[in-house]
Amino acid sequence: MVELRHRCQVSEAFAVTAEADLAALRPRHVWSDAVVAERFQRWRQRLDVLVVEVTPLPAPILLPWRDSYGGCKSWVDLGGQPAGVGKA
């Protein structure tokens, strides 16, 4: 089973194309300056940023495990909105 305790929604998306602009994002992520710089250089001096709002659910939601959830992934498709999640 997979237990969901929070709801996440992307509230903003933008690209950073000037390395000097990355310092302003420092309080909003957990990466070190070195990791941010490496990622910026890796993608040809561009970093795509997603601002994600996270809110607790009123009660945990249990979903059956699917093999498609496995592996190293940032996002997985739940196959629709689980009951009890609600809208923002």
mmCIF file as gemmi writes it, N, C-alpha and C atoms, coordinates in Angstrom:
data_model
loop_
_atom_site.group_PDB
_atom_site.id
_atom_site.type_symbol
_atom_site.label_atom_id
_atom_site.label_alt_id
_atom_site.label_comp_id
_atom_site.label_asym_id
_atom_site.label_entity_id
_atom_site.label_seq_id
_atom_site.pdbx_PDB_ins_code
_atom_site.Cartn_x
_atom_site.Cartn_y
_atom_site.Cartn_z
_atom_site.occupancy
_atom_site.B_iso_or_equiv
_atom_site.pdbx_formal_charge
_atom_site.auth_seq_id
_atom_site.auth_asym_id
_atom_site.pdbx_PDB_model_num
ATOM 1 N N . MET Axp A 1 ? 0.844 -1.188 0 1 0 ? 1 A 1
ATOM 2 C CA . MET Axp A 1 ? 0 0 0 1 0 ? 1 A 1
ATOM 3 C C . MET Axp A 1 ? 0.887 1.249 0 1 0 ? 1 A 1
ATOM 4 N N . VAL Axp A 2 ? 0.333 2.318 -0.551 1 0 ? 2 A 1
ATOM 5 C CA . VAL Axp A 2 ? 0.986 3.624 -0.542 1 0 ? 2 A 1
ATOM 6 C C . VAL Axp A 2 ? 0.099 4.55 0.287 1 0 ? 2 A 1
ATOM 7 N N . GLU Axp A 3 ? 0.695 5.227 1.259 1 0 ? 3 A 1
ATOM 8 C CA . GLU Axp A 3 ? -0.062 6.134 2.109 1 0 ? 3 A 1
ATOM 9 C C . GLU Axp A 3 ? 0.25 7.58 1.712 1 0 ? 3 A 1
ATOM 10 N N . LEU Axp A 4 ? -0.791 8.324 1.364 1 0 ? 4 A 1
ATOM 11 C CA . LEU Axp A 4 ? -0.65 9.737 1.019 1 0 ? 4 A 1
ATOM 12 C C . LEU Axp A 4 ? -1.126 10.562 2.213 1 0 ? 4 A 1
ATOM 13 N N . ARG Axp A 5 ? -0.283 11.477 2.671 1 0 ? 5 A 1
ATOM 14 C CA . ARG Axp A 5 ? -0.635 12.331 3.81 1 0 ? 5 A 1
ATOM 15 C C . ARG Axp A 5 ? -0.732 13.8 3.428 1 0 ? 5 A 1
ATOM 16 N N . HIS Axp A 6 ? -0.248 14.148 2.23 1 0 ? 6 A 1
ATOM 17 C CA . HIS Axp A 6 ? -0.231 15.534 1.79 1 0 ? 6 A 1
ATOM 18 C C . HIS Axp A 6 ? -0.695 15.65 0.344 1 0 ? 6 A 1
ATOM 19 N N . ARG Axp A 7 ? -1.178 16.825 0.014 1 0 ? 7 A 1
ATOM 20 C CA . ARG Axp A 7 ? -1.594 17.149 -1.344 1 0 ? 7 A 1
ATOM 21 C C . ARG Axp A 7 ? -0.574 18.15 -1.887 1 0 ? 7 A 1
ATOM 22 N N . CYS Axp A 8 ? -0.098 17.916 -3.099 1 0 ? 8 A 1
ATOM 23 C CA . CYS Axp A 8 ? 0.872 18.807 -3.734 1 0 ? 8 A 1
ATOM 24 C C . CYS Axp A 8 ? 0.291 19.326 -5.032 1 0 ? 8 A 1
ATOM 25 N N . GLN Axp A 9 ? 0.524 20.596 -5.287 1 0 ? 9 A 1
ATOM 26 C CA . GLN Axp A 9 ? 0.064 21.192 -6.534 1 0 ? 9 A 1
ATOM 27 C C . GLN Axp A 9 ? 1.112 22.177 -7.027 1 0 ? 9 A 1
ATOM 28 N N . VAL Axp A 10 ? 1.442 22.086 -8.314 1 0 ? 10 A 1
ATOM 29 C CA . VAL Axp A 10 ? 2.35 23.051 -8.919 1 0 ? 10 A 1
ATOM 30 C C . VAL Axp A 10 ? 1.583 24.355 -9.087 1 0 ? 10 A 1
ATOM 31 N N . SER Axp A 11 ? 2.083 25.417 -8.455 1 0 ? 11 A 1
ATOM 32 C CA . SER Axp A 11 ? 1.401 26.706 -8.519 1 0 ? 11 A 1
ATOM 33 C C . SER Axp A 11 ? 2.074 27.673 -9.477 1 0 ? 11 A 1
ATOM 34 N N . GLU Axp A 12 ? 3.303 27.373 -9.862 1 0 ? 12 A 1
ATOM 35 C CA . GLU Axp A 12 ? 4.031 28.26 -10.764 1 0 ? 12 A 1
ATOM 36 C C . GLU Axp A 12 ? 5.151 27.468 -11.425 1 0 ? 12 A 1
ATOM 37 N N . ALA Axp A 13 ? 5.46 27.814 -12.662 1 0 ? 13 A 1
ATOM 38 C CA . ALA Axp A 13 ? 6.58 27.206 -13.375 1 0 ? 13 A 1
ATOM 39 C C . ALA Axp A 13 ? 7.274 28.302 -14.171 1 0 ? 13 A 1
ATOM 40 N N . PHE Axp A 14 ? 8.603 28.304 -14.105 1 0 ? 14 A 1
ATOM 41 C CA . PHE Axp A 14 ? 9.353 29.304 -14.861 1 0 ? 14 A 1
ATOM 42 C C . PHE Axp A 14 ? 10.772 28.796 -15.089 1 0 ? 14 A 1
ATOM 43 N N . ALA Axp A 15 ? 11.463 29.43 -16.017 1 0 ? 15 A 1
ATOM 44 C CA . ALA Axp A 15 ? 12.843 29.063 -16.331 1 0 ? 15 A 1
ATOM 45 C C . ALA Axp A 15 ? 13.777 30.157 -15.838 1 0 ? 15 A 1
ATOM 46 N N . VAL Axp A 16 ? 14.915 29.746 -15.3 1 0 ? 16 A 1
ATOM 47 C CA . VAL Axp A 16 ? 15.978 30.667 -14.919 1 0 ? 16 A 1
ATOM 48 C C . VAL Axp A 16 ? 17.071 30.502 -15.969 1 0 ? 16 A 1
ATOM 49 N N . THR Axp A 17 ? 17.429 31.596 -16.614 1 0 ? 17 A 1
ATOM 50 C CA . THR Axp A 17 ? 18.442 31.536 -17.675 1 0 ? 17 A 1
ATOM 51 C C . THR Axp A 17 ? 19.678 32.375 -17.356 1 0 ? 17 A 1
ATOM 52 N N . ALA Axp A 18 ? 19.693 33.013 -16.203 1 0 ? 18 A 1
ATOM 53 C CA . ALA Axp A 18 ? 20.873 33.76 -15.75 1 0 ? 18 A 1
ATOM 54 C C . ALA Axp A 18 ? 21.32 33.172 -14.415 1 0 ? 18 A 1
ATOM 55 N N . GLU Axp A 19 ? 22.55 32.692 -14.366 1 0 ? 19 A 1
ATOM 56 C CA . GLU Axp A 19 ? 23.026 32.014 -13.158 1 0 ? 19 A 1
ATOM 57 C C . GLU Axp A 19 ? 22.942 32.912 -11.924 1 0 ? 19 A 1
ATOM 58 N N . ALA Axp A 20 ? 23.111 34.205 -12.091 1 0 ? 20 A 1
ATOM 59 C CA . ALA Axp A 20 ? 23.039 35.138 -10.959 1 0 ? 20 A 1
ATOM 60 C C . ALA Axp A 20 ? 21.647 35.14 -10.313 1 0 ? 20 A 1
ATOM 61 N N . ASP Axp A 21 ? 20.609 34.795 -11.069 1 0 ? 21 A 1
ATOM 62 C CA . ASP Axp A 21 ? 19.241 34.776 -10.543 1 0 ? 21 A 1
ATOM 63 C C . ASP Axp A 21 ? 18.962 33.578 -9.635 1 0 ? 21 A 1
ATOM 64 N N . LEU Axp A 22 ? 19.85 32.589 -9.638 1 0 ? 22 A 1
ATOM 65 C CA . LEU Axp A 22 ? 19.63 31.392 -8.827 1 0 ? 22 A 1
ATOM 66 C C . LEU Axp A 22 ? 19.736 31.674 -7.332 1 0 ? 22 A 1
ATOM 67 N N . ALA Axp A 23 ? 20.547 32.657 -6.937 1 0 ? 23 A 1
ATOM 68 C CA . ALA Axp A 23 ? 20.739 32.948 -5.511 1 0 ? 23 A 1
ATOM 69 C C . ALA Axp A 23 ? 19.421 33.335 -4.844 1 0 ? 23 A 1
ATOM 70 N N . ALA Axp A 24 ? 18.526 33.997 -5.568 1 0 ? 24 A 1
ATOM 71 C CA . ALA Axp A 24 ? 17.243 34.414 -4.988 1 0 ? 24 A 1
ATOM 72 C C . ALA Axp A 24 ? 16.367 33.216 -4.621 1 0 ? 24 A 1
ATOM 73 N N . LEU Axp A 25 ? 16.633 32.065 -5.226 1 0 ? 25 A 1
ATOM 74 C CA . LEU Axp A 25 ? 15.832 30.86 -4.954 1 0 ? 25 A 1
ATOM 75 C C . LEU Axp A 25 ? 16.379 30.049 -3.784 1 0 ? 25 A 1
ATOM 76 N N . ARG Axp A 26 ? 17.528 30.414 -3.255 1 0 ? 26 A 1
ATOM 77 C CA . ARG Axp A 26 ? 18.203 29.622 -2.209 1 0 ? 26 A 1
ATOM 78 C C . ARG Axp A 26 ? 17.284 29.266 -1.04 1 0 ? 26 A 1
ATOM 79 N N . PRO Axp A 27 ? 16.451 30.171 -0.514 1 0 ? 27 A 1
ATOM 80 C CA . PRO Axp A 27 ? 15.612 29.783 0.631 1 0 ? 27 A 1
ATOM 81 C C . PRO Axp A 27 ? 14.451 28.859 0.276 1 0 ? 27 A 1
ATOM 82 N N . ARG Axp A 28 ? 14.267 28.568 -1.005 1 0 ? 28 A 1
ATOM 83 C CA . ARG Axp A 28 ? 13.078 27.815 -1.422 1 0 ? 28 A 1
ATOM 84 C C . ARG Axp A 28 ? 13.379 26.371 -1.849 1 0 ? 28 A 1
ATOM 85 N N . HIS Axp A 29 ? 14.601 25.897 -1.614 1 0 ? 29 A 1
ATOM 86 C CA . HIS Axp A 29 ? 14.943 24.518 -1.978 1 0 ? 29 A 1
ATOM 87 C C . HIS Axp A 29 ? 15.985 23.971 -1.007 1 0 ? 29 A 1
ATOM 88 N N . VAL Axp A 30 ? 16.284 22.686 -1.133 1 0 ? 30 A 1
ATOM 89 C CA . VAL Axp A 30 ? 17.217 22.04 -0.208 1 0 ? 30 A 1
ATOM 90 C C . VAL Axp A 30 ? 18.572 21.736 -0.84 1 0 ? 30 A 1
ATOM 91 N N . TRP Axp A 31 ? 18.749 22.059 -2.106 1 0 ? 31 A 1
ATOM 92 C CA . TRP Axp A 31 ? 20.01 21.752 -2.789 1 0 ? 31 A 1
ATOM 93 C C . TRP Axp A 31 ? 21.126 22.691 -2.348 1 0 ? 31 A 1
ATOM 94 N N . SER Axp A 32 ? 22.347 22.206 -2.398 1 0 ? 32 A 1
ATOM 95 C CA . SER Axp A 32 ? 23.51 23.06 -2.143 1 0 ? 32 A 1
ATOM 96 C C . SER Axp A 32 ? 23.741 23.954 -3.359 1 0 ? 32 A 1
ATOM 97 N N . ASP Axp A 33 ? 24.493 25.044 -3.152 1 0 ? 33 A 1
ATOM 98 C CA . ASP Axp A 33 ? 24.819 25.932 -4.276 1 0 ? 33 A 1
ATOM 99 C C . ASP Axp A 33 ? 25.563 25.174 -5.372 1 0 ? 33 A 1
ATOM 100 N N . ALA Axp A 34 ? 26.41 24.229 -4.976 1 0 ? 34 A 1
ATOM 101 C CA . ALA Axp A 34 ? 27.177 23.458 -5.96 1 0 ? 34 A 1
ATOM 102 C C . ALA Axp A 34 ? 26.265 22.598 -6.828 1 0 ? 34 A 1
ATOM 103 N N . VAL Axp A 35 ? 25.267 21.972 -6.224 1 0 ? 35 A 1
ATOM 104 C CA . VAL Axp A 35 ? 24.332 21.139 -6.992 1 0 ? 35 A 1
ATOM 105 C C . VAL Axp A 35 ? 23.507 22.007 -7.943 1 0 ? 35 A 1
ATOM 106 N N . VAL Axp A 36 ? 23.035 23.151 -7.457 1 0 ? 36 A 1
ATOM 107 C CA . VAL Axp A 36 ? 22.257 24.047 -8.308 1 0 ? 36 A 1
ATOM 108 C C . VAL Axp A 36 ? 23.102 24.501 -9.501 1 0 ? 36 A 1
ATOM 109 N N . ALA Axp A 37 ? 24.335 24.891 -9.256 1 0 ? 37 A 1
ATOM 110 C CA . ALA Axp A 37 ? 25.217 25.334 -10.341 1 0 ? 37 A 1
ATOM 111 C C . ALA Axp A 37 ? 25.463 24.203 -11.338 1 0 ? 37 A 1
ATOM 112 N N . GLU Axp A 38 ? 25.674 22.988 -10.837 1 0 ? 38 A 1
ATOM 113 C CA . GLU Axp A 38 ? 25.907 21.839 -11.735 1 0 ? 38 A 1
ATOM 114 C C . GLU Axp A 38 ? 24.679 21.575 -12.598 1 0 ? 38 A 1
ATOM 115 N N . ARG Axp A 39 ? 23.5 21.602 -12.002 1 0 ? 39 A 1
ATOM 116 C CA . ARG Axp A 39 ? 22.272 21.383 -12.78 1 0 ? 39 A 1
ATOM 117 C C . ARG Axp A 39 ? 22.071 22.49 -13.807 1 0 ? 39 A 1
ATOM 118 N N . PHE Axp A 40 ? 22.361 23.719 -13.433 1 0 ? 40 A 1
ATOM 119 C CA . PHE Axp A 40 ? 22.215 24.852 -14.352 1 0 ? 40 A 1
ATOM 120 C C . PHE Axp A 40 ? 23.134 24.662 -15.56 1 0 ? 40 A 1
ATOM 121 N N . GLN Axp A 41 ? 24.379 24.276 -15.311 1 0 ? 41 A 1
ATOM 122 C CA . GLN Axp A 41 ? 25.341 24.076 -16.406 1 0 ? 41 A 1
ATOM 123 C C . GLN Axp A 41 ? 24.988 22.853 -17.25 1 0 ? 41 A 1
ATOM 124 N N . ARG Axp A 42 ? 24.474 21.807 -16.605 1 0 ? 42 A 1
ATOM 125 C CA . ARG Axp A 42 ? 24.141 20.574 -17.316 1 0 ? 42 A 1
ATOM 126 C C . ARG Axp A 42 ? 23.079 20.807 -18.391 1 0 ? 42 A 1
ATOM 127 N N . TRP Axp A 43 ? 22.123 21.672 -18.105 1 0 ? 43 A 1
ATOM 128 C CA . TRP Axp A 43 ? 21.024 21.907 -19.034 1 0 ? 43 A 1
ATOM 129 C C . TRP Axp A 43 ? 21.237 23.171 -19.867 1 0 ? 43 A 1
ATOM 130 N N . ARG Axp A 44 ? 22.487 23.394 -20.262 1 0 ? 44 A 1
ATOM 131 C CA . ARG Axp A 44 ? 22.848 24.5 -21.161 1 0 ? 44 A 1
ATOM 132 C C . ARG Axp A 44 ? 22.422 25.858 -20.62 1 0 ? 44 A 1
ATOM 133 N N . GLN Axp A 45 ? 22.753 26.082 -19.367 1 0 ? 45 A 1
ATOM 134 C CA . GLN Axp A 45 ? 22.52 27.358 -18.692 1 0 ? 45 A 1
ATOM 135 C C . GLN Axp A 45 ? 21.042 27.719 -18.628 1 0 ? 45 A 1
ATOM 136 N N . ARG Axp A 46 ? 20.292 26.732 -18.189 1 0 ? 46 A 1
ATOM 137 C CA . ARG Axp A 46 ? 18.854 26.923 -17.983 1 0 ? 46 A 1
ATOM 138 C C . ARG Axp A 46 ? 18.425 25.967 -16.874 1 0 ? 46 A 1
ATOM 139 N N . LEU Axp A 47 ? 17.594 26.463 -15.992 1 0 ? 47 A 1
ATOM 140 C CA . LEU Axp A 47 ? 17.034 25.614 -14.951 1 0 ? 47 A 1
ATOM 141 C C . LEU Axp A 47 ? 15.537 25.87 -14.902 1 0 ? 47 A 1
ATOM 142 N N . ASP Axp A 48 ? 14.757 24.825 -15.11 1 0 ? 48 A 1
ATOM 143 C CA . ASP Axp A 48 ? 13.303 24.941 -15.032 1 0 ? 48 A 1
ATOM 144 C C . ASP Axp A 48 ? 12.888 24.754 -13.573 1 0 ? 48 A 1
ATOM 145 N N . VAL Axp A 49 ? 12.087 25.674 -13.077 1 0 ? 49 A 1
ATOM 146 C CA . VAL Axp A 49 ? 11.705 25.711 -11.67 1 0 ? 49 A 1
ATOM 147 C C . VAL Axp A 49 ? 10.202 25.487 -11.55 1 0 ? 49 A 1
ATOM 148 N N . LEU Axp A 50 ? 9.82 24.599 -10.645 1 0 ? 50 A 1
ATOM 149 C CA . LEU Axp A 50 ? 8.412 24.393 -10.3 1 0 ? 50 A 1
ATOM 150 C C . LEU Axp A 50 ? 8.218 24.817 -8.858 1 0 ? 50 A 1
ATOM 151 N N . VAL Axp A 51 ? 7.259 25.691 -8.619 1 0 ? 51 A 1
ATOM 152 C CA . VAL Axp A 51 ? 6.89 26.075 -7.264 1 0 ? 51 A 1
ATOM 153 C C . VAL Axp A 51 ? 5.737 25.15 -6.877 1 0 ? 51 A 1
ATOM 154 N N . VAL Axp A 52 ? 5.921 24.402 -5.799 1 0 ? 52 A 1
ATOM 155 C CA . VAL Axp A 52 ? 4.95 23.392 -5.392 1 0 ? 52 A 1
ATOM 156 C C . VAL Axp A 52 ? 4.37 23.764 -4.029 1 0 ? 52 A 1
ATOM 157 N N . GLU Axp A 53 ? 3.044 23.815 -3.962 1 0 ? 53 A 1
ATOM 158 C CA . GLU Axp A 53 ? 2.361 24.065 -2.696 1 0 ? 53 A 1
ATOM 159 C C . GLU Axp A 53 ? 1.969 22.716 -2.095 1 0 ? 53 A 1
ATOM 160 N N . VAL Axp A 54 ? 2.287 22.53 -0.831 1 0 ? 54 A 1
ATOM 161 C CA . VAL Axp A 54 ? 2.018 21.264 -0.137 1 0 ? 54 A 1
ATOM 162 C C . VAL Axp A 54 ? 1.111 21.556 1.058 1 0 ? 54 A 1
ATOM 163 N N . THR Axp A 55 ? 0.005 20.813 1.138 1 0 ? 55 A 1
ATOM 164 C CA . THR Axp A 55 ? -0.921 20.964 2.259 1 0 ? 55 A 1
ATOM 165 C C . THR Axp A 55 ? -1.268 19.581 2.804 1 0 ? 55 A 1
ATOM 166 N N . PRO Axp A 56 ? -1.44 19.47 4.112 1 0 ? 56 A 1
ATOM 167 C CA . PRO Axp A 56 ? -1.807 18.163 4.676 1 0 ? 56 A 1
ATOM 168 C C . PRO Axp A 56 ? -3.239 17.791 4.295 1 0 ? 56 A 1
ATOM 169 N N . LEU Axp A 57 ? -3.457 16.507 4.107 1 0 ? 57 A 1
ATOM 170 C CA . LEU Axp A 57 ? -4.812 16 3.878 1 0 ? 57 A 1
ATOM 171 C C . LEU Axp A 57 ? -5.531 15.872 5.219 1 0 ? 57 A 1
ATOM 172 N N . PRO Axp A 58 ? -6.854 15.977 5.221 1 0 ? 58 A 1
ATOM 173 C CA . PRO Axp A 58 ? -7.589 15.819 6.48 1 0 ? 58 A 1
ATOM 174 C C . PRO Axp A 58 ? -7.389 14.441 7.102 1 0 ? 58 A 1
ATOM 175 N N . ALA Axp A 59 ? -7.211 13.433 6.241 1 0 ? 59 A 1
ATOM 176 C CA . ALA Axp A 59 ? -6.96 12.062 6.702 1 0 ? 59 A 1
ATOM 177 C C . ALA Axp A 59 ? -6.097 11.371 5.649 1 0 ? 59 A 1
ATOM 178 N N . PRO Axp A 60 ? -5.205 10.461 6.056 1 0 ? 60 A 1
ATOM 179 C CA . PRO Axp A 60 ? -4.377 9.758 5.077 1 0 ? 60 A 1
ATOM 180 C C . PRO Axp A 60 ? -5.238 8.973 4.077 1 0 ? 60 A 1
ATOM 181 N N . ILE Axp A 61 ? -4.71 8.834 2.872 1 0 ? 61 A 1
ATOM 182 C CA . ILE Axp A 61 ? -5.368 8.047 1.819 1 0 ? 61 A 1
ATOM 183 C C . ILE Axp A 61 ? -4.465 6.861 1.508 1 0 ? 61 A 1
ATOM 184 N N . LEU Axp A 62 ? -5.027 5.669 1.484 1 0 ? 62 A 1
ATOM 185 C CA . LEU Axp A 62 ? -4.272 4.458 1.153 1 0 ? 62 A 1
ATOM 186 C C . LEU Axp A 62 ? -4.614 4.021 -0.264 1 0 ? 62 A 1
ATOM 187 N N . LEU Axp A 63 ? -3.577 3.802 -1.067 1 0 ? 63 A 1
ATOM 188 C CA . LEU Axp A 63 ? -3.743 3.321 -2.44 1 0 ? 63 A 1
ATOM 189 C C . LEU Axp A 63 ? -3.012 1.999 -2.584 1 0 ? 63 A 1
ATOM 190 N N . PRO Axp A 64 ? -3.516 1.099 -3.418 1 0 ? 64 A 1
ATOM 191 C CA . PRO Axp A 64 ? -2.781 -0.138 -3.662 1 0 ? 64 A 1
ATOM 192 C C . PRO Axp A 64 ? -1.491 0.162 -4.424 1 0 ? 64 A 1
ATOM 193 N N . TRP Axp A 65 ? -0.447 -0.594 -4.109 1 0 ? 65 A 1
ATOM 194 C CA . TRP Axp A 65 ? 0.84 -0.433 -4.785 1 0 ? 65 A 1
ATOM 195 C C . TRP Axp A 65 ? 0.732 -0.875 -6.24 1 0 ? 65 A 1
ATOM 196 N N . ARG Axp A 66 ? 1.326 -0.103 -7.143 1 0 ? 66 A 1
ATOM 197 C CA . ARG Axp A 66 ? 1.444 -0.488 -8.556 1 0 ? 66 A 1
ATOM 198 C C . ARG Axp A 66 ? 2.915 -0.527 -8.912 1 0 ? 66 A 1
ATOM 199 N N . ASP Axp A 67 ? 3.287 -1.469 -9.748 1 0 ? 67 A 1
ATOM 200 C CA . ASP Axp A 67 ? 4.683 -1.563 -10.163 1 0 ? 67 A 1
ATOM 201 C C . ASP Axp A 67 ? 5.16 -0.277 -10.835 1 0 ? 67 A 1
ATOM 202 N N . SER Axp A 68 ? 4.257 0.476 -11.466 1 0 ? 68 A 1
ATOM 203 C CA . SER Axp A 68 ? 4.645 1.719 -12.154 1 0 ? 68 A 1
ATOM 204 C C . SER Axp A 68 ? 5.136 2.787 -11.168 1 0 ? 68 A 1
ATOM 205 N N . TYR Axp A 69 ? 4.882 2.612 -9.866 1 0 ? 69 A 1
ATOM 206 C CA . TYR Axp A 69 ? 5.363 3.561 -8.867 1 0 ? 69 A 1
ATOM 207 C C . TYR Axp A 69 ? 6.838 3.339 -8.532 1 0 ? 69 A 1
ATOM 208 N N . GLY Axp A 70 ? 7.38 2.201 -8.877 1 0 ? 70 A 1
ATOM 209 C CA . GLY Axp A 70 ? 8.737 1.843 -8.491 1 0 ? 70 A 1
ATOM 210 C C . GLY Axp A 70 ? 9.805 2.613 -9.239 1 0 ? 70 A 1
ATOM 211 N N . GLY Axp A 71 ? 11.019 2.594 -8.692 1 0 ? 71 A 1
ATOM 212 C CA . GLY Axp A 71 ? 12.15 3.234 -9.336 1 0 ? 71 A 1
ATOM 213 C C . GLY Axp A 71 ? 12.377 4.647 -8.828 1 0 ? 71 A 1
ATOM 214 N N . CYS Axp A 72 ? 13.311 5.308 -9.429 1 0 ? 72 A 1
ATOM 215 C CA . CYS Axp A 72 ? 13.683 6.669 -9.052 1 0 ? 72 A 1
ATOM 216 C C . CYS Axp A 72 ? 12.884 7.65 -9.897 1 0 ? 72 A 1
ATOM 217 N N . LYS Axp A 73 ? 11.857 8.252 -9.31 1 0 ? 73 A 1
ATOM 218 C CA . LYS Axp A 73 ? 10.96 9.138 -10.049 1 0 ? 73 A 1
ATOM 219 C C . LYS Axp A 73 ? 10.632 10.36 -9.215 1 0 ? 73 A 1
ATOM 220 N N . SER Axp A 74 ? 10.466 11.484 -9.877 1 0 ? 74 A 1
ATOM 221 C CA . SER Axp A 74 ? 10.014 12.688 -9.195 1 0 ? 74 A 1
ATOM 222 C C . SER Axp A 74 ? 8.497 12.716 -9.119 1 0 ? 74 A 1
ATOM 223 N N . TRP Axp A 75 ? 7.836 12.194 -10.141 1 0 ? 75 A 1
ATOM 224 C CA . TRP Axp A 75 ? 6.372 12.239 -10.225 1 0 ? 75 A 1
ATOM 225 C C . TRP Axp A 75 ? 5.868 10.89 -10.706 1 0 ? 75 A 1
ATOM 226 N N . VAL Axp A 76 ? 4.723 10.473 -10.223 1 0 ? 76 A 1
ATOM 227 C CA . VAL Axp A 76 ? 4.067 9.266 -10.722 1 0 ? 76 A 1
ATOM 228 C C . VAL Axp A 76 ? 2.612 9.597 -11.032 1 0 ? 76 A 1
ATOM 229 N N . ASP Axp A 77 ? 2.063 8.905 -12.011 1 0 ? 77 A 1
ATOM 230 C CA . ASP Axp A 77 ? 0.654 9.079 -12.376 1 0 ? 77 A 1
ATOM 231 C C . ASP Axp A 77 ? -0.176 8.159 -11.494 1 0 ? 77 A 1
ATOM 232 N N . LEU Axp A 78 ? -1.088 8.737 -10.745 1 0 ? 78 A 1
ATOM 233 C CA . LEU Axp A 78 ? -1.946 7.939 -9.861 1 0 ? 78 A 1
ATOM 234 C C . LEU Axp A 78 ? -3.16 7.397 -10.595 1 0 ? 78 A 1
ATOM 235 N N . GLY Axp A 79 ? -3.303 7.744 -11.883 1 0 ? 79 A 1
ATOM 236 C CA . GLY Axp A 79 ? -4.441 7.25 -12.648 1 0 ? 79 A 1
ATOM 237 C C . GLY Axp A 79 ? -5.724 7.995 -12.325 1 0 ? 79 A 1
ATOM 238 N N . GLY Axp A 80 ? -5.618 9.241 -11.951 1 0 ? 80 A 1
ATOM 239 C CA . GLY Axp A 80 ? -6.785 10.041 -11.578 1 0 ? 80 A 1
ATOM 240 C C . GLY Axp A 80 ? -6.618 10.581 -10.176 1 0 ? 80 A 1
ATOM 241 N N . GLN Axp A 81 ? -7.552 11.379 -9.758 1 0 ? 81 A 1
ATOM 242 C CA . GLN Axp A 81 ? -7.492 11.981 -8.423 1 0 ? 81 A 1
ATOM 243 C C . GLN Axp A 81 ? -8.119 11.037 -7.414 1 0 ? 81 A 1
ATOM 244 N N . PRO Axp A 82 ? -7.345 10.63 -6.397 1 0 ? 82 A 1
ATOM 245 C CA . PRO Axp A 82 ? -7.894 9.743 -5.378 1 0 ? 82 A 1
ATOM 246 C C . PRO Axp A 82 ? -9.044 10.416 -4.612 1 0 ? 82 A 1
ATOM 247 N N . ALA Axp A 83 ? -10.012 9.658 -4.208 1 0 ? 83 A 1
ATOM 248 C CA . ALA Axp A 83 ? -11.119 10.175 -3.392 1 0 ? 83 A 1
ATOM 249 C C . ALA Axp A 83 ? -10.549 10.726 -2.087 1 0 ? 83 A 1
ATOM 250 N N . GLY Axp A 84 ? -11.056 11.857 -1.666 1 0 ? 84 A 1
ATOM 251 C CA . GLY Axp A 84 ? -10.61 12.45 -0.412 1 0 ? 84 A 1
ATOM 252 C C . GLY Axp A 84 ? -9.547 13.498 -0.544 1 0 ? 84 A 1
ATOM 253 N N . VAL Axp A 85 ? -9.014 13.688 -1.752 1 0 ? 85 A 1
ATOM 254 C CA . VAL Axp A 85 ? -7.95 14.675 -1.932 1 0 ? 85 A 1
ATOM 255 C C . VAL Axp A 85 ? -8.536 16.069 -2.051 1 0 ? 85 A 1
ATOM 256 N N . GLY Axp A 86 ? -9.614 16.219 -2.787 1 0 ? 86 A 1
ATOM 257 C CA . GLY Axp A 86 ? -10.243 17.532 -2.95 1 0 ? 86 A 1
ATOM 258 C C . GLY Axp A 86 ? -9.459 18.417 -3.881 1 0 ? 86 A 1
ATOM 259 N N . LYS Axp A 87 ? -9.989 19.576 -4.144 1 0 ? 87 A 1
ATOM 260 C CA . LYS Axp A 87 ? -9.352 20.548 -5.04 1 0 ? 87 A 1
ATOM 261 C C . LYS Axp A 87 ? -8.777 21.69 -4.228 1 0 ? 87 A 1
ATOM 262 N N . ALA Axp A 88 ? -7.831 22.387 -4.85 1 0 ? 88 A 1
ATOM 263 C CA . ALA Axp A 88 ? -7.185 23.534 -4.191 1 0 ? 88 A 1
ATOM 264 C C . ALA Axp A 88 ? -8.138 24.694 -4.109 1 0 ? 88 A 1
